[in-house]
Amino acid sequence: MSTPTSSDLAHGNEARDPENRLRELEASLLRRVDQVEHEGRRLRRQATMLIVGVGALLGVGAALVVGFGRGGIPGITPGVVEARSFVVRDPAHGARAALGIMPDGSLRLTLSDASGRARAKLGVLDDGSAALVFSDSAGTARAVLGVLGDGTTNLVLADSLGRGRTVLGLAVNGSSTLAFSDQGGATRAGLGVDARGSGTFSLTPTAGDEAPTDEPGPPADSAKGPTRSSR
């Protein structure tokens, strides 16, 4: 049996080196693939955690916005709140107060009872006229206080049918009047003071009333004879 020479050993090593290099290359590629997959899983976990965190922050932010919008920021009072109208509702969600601009341009504040009937109204017109109205449970205006644009002031008290029965007025020239009406709305009595300071009083009888007359009495002491009037 012949002993292998050094040339034979070198040729065998050269034949095995390509196989070793292939295996080493394959192992290196597998390691890199594992590293890439591991890095990808780590990045996906981080991305998921980031998305969850951002979602949580957005949820908390939305809750804070809604909460602050309803109750305001604790310890902070806004200086100005702007809107065209406001509505105040009771626990049953019924409108109890409303403040807003009407279609005709006037400003009105309405206060309602638990049944939703308007019981008090405060309004201001474009010309500066202002009025305060109080209504009964049927919705009929029973008392009206108004100040016109020129300064004329009136207070009207009405009956259950809405007819004015008592009117107190103050004119621009300084005269004042107080008038009383019957159930039909006709003025029957009045008091007044004109701009010069003169007072007046008037009574208006109804059609069936007769003006009072002085009934003739017995002659005054006719037995004593005629009397003289002193001058």
Secondary structure, DSSP 4 states (H G I P E B T S, - for coil): -PPPPHHHHHHHHHHHHHHHHHHHHHHHHHHHHHHHHHHHHHHHHHHHHHHHHHHHHHHHHHHHHHHHHHH--TT---S----SEEEEE-TT--EEEEEEE-TTS-EEEEEE-TTS-EEEEEEE-TTS-EEEEEE-TTS-EEEEEEE-TTS-EEEEEE-TTS-EEEEEEE-TTS-EEEEEE-TTS-EEEEEEE-TTS-EEEEE---TT-----PPP---SSGGG---PPP-
